Amino acid sequence: MDPSGRMIEAGVGPQTRQVLENIRAVLESAGLGMRHVLKTTVYMTDLSKFAEMNEVYGQAFQSPFPARATVEVRALPKGAQVGIECVARGG
């Protein structure tokens, strides 16, 4: 969802970008950044679109990359195609 609460309809790539921007904003509000992310879990409704998600995802992180699990799920809230949760640690 974008900051106004609207679902991004454009597909896996744009939705992945928005999710990562949302994560970045939450981290920044806590005084952290993407470098503080230790692990992510990516939920996708269609793993055949993994490459599209992965291309965008890879632009969000630098080495050392966080651990990641990616799983296919039947559905996500509000018809989303991608959801990402992360664990981050300050310091």
C-alpha positions as CSV (number, residue, x, y, z in Angstrom):
1,M,0.0,0.0,0.0
2,D,1.1,3.5,-0.6
3,P,1.4,6.1,2.2
4,S,-2.3,7.2,1.6
5,G,-3.5,3.6,2.2
6,R,-4.2,2.7,-1.5
7,M,-3.1,-0.6,-2.9
8,I,-0.5,-0.5,-5.7
9,E,-2.2,-2.3,-8.6
10,A,0.6,-2.3,-11.1
11,G,2.1,-5.8,-10.4
12,V,4.8,-7.6,-8.6
13,G,7.7,-5.2,-9.3
14,P,5.9,-2.0,-8.3
15,Q,4.3,-3.7,-5.3
16,T,7.7,-5.0,-4.2
17,R,9.2,-1.5,-4.5
18,Q,6.4,0.0,-2.5
19,V,6.7,-2.6,0.3
20,L,10.4,-1.9,0.5
21,E,9.8,1.8,0.6
22,N,7.3,1.3,3.4
23,I,9.9,-0.8,5.3
24,R,12.5,1.8,4.8
25,A,10.2,4.5,6.2
26,V,9.4,2.5,9.3
27,L,13.1,1.8,9.9
28,E,14.0,5.4,9.4
29,S,11.3,6.5,11.9
30,A,13.2,4.3,14.4
31,G,16.5,5.8,13.5
32,L,17.5,2.7,11.5
33,G,18.1,1.9,7.9
34,M,18.0,-1.1,5.5
35,R,21.5,-2.1,6.6
36,H,19.9,-3.0,10.0
37,V,17.7,-5.7,8.4
38,L,18.8,-9.1,9.5
39,K,16.1,-11.3,7.9
40,T,13.1,-11.0,5.6
41,T,10.3,-13.3,4.7
42,V,8.8,-12.5,1.3
43,Y,5.2,-13.8,0.7
44,M,4.1,-14.0,-2.9
45,T,0.9,-15.2,-4.4
46,D,2.7,-16.5,-7.5
47,L,6.3,-17.7,-7.3
48,S,6.5,-17.8,-11.1
49,K,7.0,-14.0,-10.7
50,F,10.0,-14.5,-8.3
51,A,12.6,-13.0,-10.8
52,E,10.5,-9.8,-11.1
53,M,10.3,-9.4,-7.3
54,N,14.0,-10.4,-6.9
55,E,15.2,-7.7,-9.3
56,V,13.6,-5.0,-7.3
57,Y,14.4,-6.6,-3.9
58,G,18.1,-6.8,-4.8
59,Q,18.3,-3.0,-5.3
60,A,17.1,-2.4,-1.7
61,F,20.0,-4.1,0.1
62,Q,23.8,-4.1,0.0
63,S,26.3,-6.7,1.2
64,P,26.1,-8.2,3.7
65,F,22.6,-9.1,2.6
66,P,19.9,-10.2,5.1
67,A,18.8,-13.8,5.3
68,R,15.7,-14.3,3.3
69,A,12.9,-16.9,3.0
70,T,10.4,-16.6,0.1
71,V,7.1,-18.6,0.2
72,E,4.0,-18.8,-1.9
73,V,0.7,-18.1,-0.2
74,R,-2.8,-18.5,-1.5
75,A,-3.8,-14.9,-0.8
76,L,-2.6,-11.7,0.8
77,P,-4.7,-8.9,2.4
78,K,-6.4,-6.5,0.0
79,G,-5.4,-8.6,-3.1
80,A,-1.7,-7.8,-2.8
81,Q,0.7,-10.0,-4.8
82,V,3.7,-9.4,-2.5
83,G,4.2,-8.9,1.3
84,I,7.5,-8.7,3.1
85,E,8.1,-8.9,6.8
86,C,11.5,-8.1,8.3
87,V,13.5,-8.4,11.4
88,A,15.9,-5.6,12.1
89,R,18.3,-4.7,14.9
90,G,19.8,-1.4,15.8
91,G,23.4,-0.7,16.7
